[in-house]
Amino acid sequence: MINPQGENLQSRFNFARIVYVFIMATIGVYTFVVLFMNKGAEAAGNPEFPPHLYTFKYIVYGLSVLMFFVITYVRKSLLSAKNPPDNVGPGSHGARFFIVTIVTAALCEAVLIYGLVLFFLGKQIGDFYTLASVSLAYFLYFFPKYSQWEEWAKESTFGTKP
């Protein structure tokens, strides 16, 4: 689909999807890191989760669940005509949708990073796996779809920034 300004939405979408998949691949990289780091913990008799960090652990789990709503809000905010990013003009649908896609991927990855931090602090691989699974679910749920980009392009009525 080429919009009236001559922008090829399909090529932007393809590039955004590639970047999204590369960001999504960090799940594998972080899992490898955790498995590598956990080998020493198995030899040392995997310690208990530090009791003074339980509150932090629950906060991280709460933030991970809350992240779904944050992602939804941020996507709507970035797509709204009232709040366009500074470097995106009225006719550049692909640029705006690309930004939305990459910000979405970064927020999905944040949950994975929460799991990595929790693993490094508590040495419990189950916490990492739980949050990595949540992150993967978010990545899959918000995976970019071209039909969605077309729908956004049809709905978009970008105003100019004051």
C-alpha positions in Angstrom: 0.0 0.0 0.0 1.4 3.4 -1.0 -0.1 6.4 0.7 -0.8 9.7 -1.1 2.7 11.0 -0.2 4.3 8.1 -2.0 5.5 6.2 1.1 5.6 2.5 0.8 3.9 1.1 3.9 4.8 -2.5 3.1 8.5 -1.8 3.0 8.4 0.1 6.3 6.3 -2.8 7.8 8.8 -5.4 6.7 11.7 -3.5 8.2 9.8 -2.9 11.4 9.0 -6.6 11.7 12.6 -7.6 11.2 13.7 -5.2 13.9 10.9 -6.5 16.2 12.1 -10.1 15.7 15.6 -9.1 16.5 14.5 -7.5 19.7 12.3 -10.5 20.4 15.4 -12.8 19.9 16.9 -11.3 23.1 14.8 -13.9 24.9 17.1 -16.5 23.6 20.2 -14.5 24.4 19.2 -13.8 28.0 18.1 -17.4 28.5 21.5 -18.5 27.4 23.1 -16.1 29.8 20.9 -17.3 32.6 21.6 -20.9 31.9 25.4 -20.2 31.7 25.3 -18.3 35.0 23.1 -20.9 36.7 25.6 -23.7 36.2 27.6 -22.3 39.1 24.5 -22.0 41.3 23.7 -25.7 40.7 27.2 -26.7 41.9 26.8 -24.4 44.9 23.4 -25.9 45.8 21.0 -23.2 44.4 20.4 -20.9 47.4 17.1 -19.8 48.8 15.7 -16.5 47.5 16.9 -13.7 49.9 14.1 -12.9 52.3 14.8 -9.2 52.2 14.1 -9.1 48.5 10.6 -10.6 48.6 9.0 -7.2 48.5 11.1 -6.3 45.4 10.1 -9.6 43.8 6.4 -8.9 44.2 6.9 -5.3 42.9 8.6 -6.7 39.8 5.9 -9.2 39.2 3.3 -6.5 39.6 5.1 -4.3 37.2 5.3 -7.1 34.7 1.5 -7.5 34.8 1.0 -3.8 34.7 3.2 -3.6 31.6 0.4 -5.0 29.4 -1.7 -1.9 30.2 1.3 0.4 29.9 2.0 -1.0 26.4 -1.6 -0.6 25.3 -1.7 3.0 26.6 1.6 4.0 25.0 0.6 2.6 21.7 -2.7 4.5 21.7 -0.8 7.7 22.8 1.7 7.4 20.0 -1.0 6.7 17.4 -3.2 9.6 18.5 -3.2 12.6 16.3 -3.0 14.9 19.4 0.5 13.7 20.3 2.7 12.9 17.2 6.4 12.5 17.7 8.4 15.6 16.7 10.2 13.9 13.8 7.0 12.5 12.2 5.1 14.6 9.8 1.4 14.5 8.9 1.9 12.1 6.0 4.5 9.7 7.2 2.3 6.8 8.4 5.1 4.3 8.1 7.5 6.3 10.3 4.9 6.7 13.1 3.9 3.0 12.9 7.6 2.0 12.9 8.1 4.0 16.1 5.0 2.4 17.7 6.3 -1.1 16.8 9.8 -0.5 18.2 8.6 1.1 21.4 6.2 -1.8 21.8 9.1 -4.3 21.4 11.2 -2.4 23.9 8.4 -2.4 26.5 7.9 -6.2 26.0 11.6 -6.6 26.5 11.5 -4.7 29.7 9.6 -7.6 31.4 12.4 -9.9 30.2 15.0 -7.5 31.8 13.0 -7.6 35.0 13.3 -11.3 35.0 17.1 -11.1 34.4 17.5 -8.6 37.2 15.5 -10.8 39.6 17.6 -13.8 38.6 20.8 -11.9 39.3 19.6 -10.8 42.7 17.9 -13.9 43.9 19.6 -16.7 41.9 16.2 -18.4 41.3 15.9 -19.5 37.6 12.2 -20.0 38.0 11.6 -16.3 38.4 13.5 -15.7 35.2 11.5 -18.3 33.3 8.2 -16.9 34.6 9.0 -13.4 33.5 10.6 -14.6 30.2 7.3 -16.4 29.5 5.3 -13.3 30.2 7.6 -11.3 28.0 7.2 -13.8 25.2 3.4 -13.7 25.6 3.6 -9.9 25.2 5.8 -10.1 22.2 3.5 -12.6 20.5 0.3 -10.7 21.5 1.7 -7.4 20.1 3.5 -8.9 17.1 3.1 -6.5 14.2 0.5 -7.4 11.6 0.3 -5.6 8.3 -3.5 -5.6 8.4 -3.2 -3.6 11.6 -0.9 -1.1 10.0 -3.4 -0.7 7.1 -6.2 -0.2 9.6 -4.1 2.4 11.4 -3.3 4.2 8.1 -7.0 4.3 7.2 -7.9 5.7 10.7 -5.1 8.2 10.9 -5.9 11.8 10.5 -2.7 13.4 11.6 -3.0 17.0 12.6 -0.1 19.4 12.6 1.8 20.2 15.8 1.2 23.7 17.2 
